[in-house]
Amino acid sequence: MTEAAAAESGEVMENAESRVATIAAEIQDLAPTIAELTQRVRAIMAEPQITTLEGRERAETLLPCEIGAEALGRCQILVANNVVVLETLGVISLTRYVFELLVWLRTIQATPLKSLRFLILSLKDGEDHTSQHIAHLEAEAQFLDVIAERDDPIPGMMALQEEHGENLTAEIVRNAEKARMDVIDFEARRHFIAYAADAKVNGYGFQAHLIRKKAVIAAQANLETKRQVRLDFVDRFSQSLIDEAGGVSKWNWFDSAKAVGMEPEYQYIYRYTSRLLHATPTSFYTTSKNLELTEMRLFLEYVYVRLLDVIDVVTDLADRAEAKCG
């Protein structure tokens, strides 16, 4: 490569890096606007004319604002975590999250009653997650019971005595016991046991007891609290209104994106990000595991303009609610 060509290549690289840095700075500069809008939305939500709404009016006025305010807060956190220091998976995750967030917000903007579906799905997901956690804890306790039965040094000691006889020493016993415990401890780790480290200290049988008497009971209480919150939500808005909004029917990203005019973005964003986010056959043979500067710029540009869209949608939701205040 000639000196001129090398200089030109370096200049292109510098320009690409500069453009990426510029867009990242533009995204960060949205923070005051997002914070100001969040404050405005929450102030509107606190107005007596809004807080006293019930039924359909509450679902179509207050709830969209509530979701919009939470969305803005989430955007602030994600931008702070993924744009200040640029890293491939962080930028890809941010891009996908902003896309999905905008699909939901535009869905609610088009049909405000859909805010009920958003929230009932959120409540149901919280219950499902806790139920799965309880199931994992119970399976973990059962596994620890099995390990506890095997955690018996006597058979090993008898084998050592038979093997070494009078030559058995304390050092041989210590080494054999350590090897036995290492095998058991490693097996516990291999089974993805959350309390494996505690079990090494407390003993496997006692740790299983603690899981059942403390962790499971606490999780069951948490599940009951979440269940009651969902039931109170249904009582407040009525099951018929929630069903009208779509209820807990399965959310489909393709259909939802298409309904708000974002099908092309779905096709592009999902395919592109999946190449690096998931262990698909294609990803195994993708040459680069990191975004090129041109790709980084593309995704950051997308995040920037879609954050502007998020701001526009939430502003519209706030304007509608504010009009209710007279």
C-alpha angles and dihedrals in degrees: 000000000000121000090250092052092046091050091049091049091050091049092052090050091049092049091049092050090047092052091049091050091048094053091045089053091049090054091050090048089063089070096090091048091050092047092049092048091048090054091049093050093049090049090053090048089055094055112114091232088059103037092053094054116113139185119002094354092054091047093050098041115024100031095054088053091048091052091044093052092049090047091054091049090051090050091054092053094045094048091049091049100042110027105044088064111026116220128162101242092040093054092044092049091047091050093051093044093051090049093052092043091054092049089057095044093049089048090055092043090055094043111017091190087069086078085081091057091048092053098041089051089050092051092047091048090053091053093046091050092051092046090053090048091053091049090051092049092051092048089048092052090050091051091049089052089056092048090048091057089054092045093088116125095193099083090048092049091051090051091051092051091050092049101043104024111178090358092067109122135187090249092056090050092049093049093047092048092049091049091049093050092045090056092050094045092049092050089054090052091049090056092058096246112179092201096045094115092048091048090057088060102034099035125253098263095048091045090055088052091050092050092053096043099041117013097039094044091048091049091048090052089049090050092051090050091051091046091053092049089054092047091049089050091052091046091052098050101024127241092254092059091046090050089050088056091053100271117213095327112143114280113230116200096201095051092042093049091048091051091059096041097260101112095115090053091049091053093048102037097045096046094044097046094043090062089070104022099054135051093239121153088253093055090056090063100036105122097216123046092185130063117259115233090257090053092046090052091048094053094043090050089052092049091050097051093041091051086055087053091050089052091049094049094047090046089054091049089050092048091053092050092045090055087060089060090063 
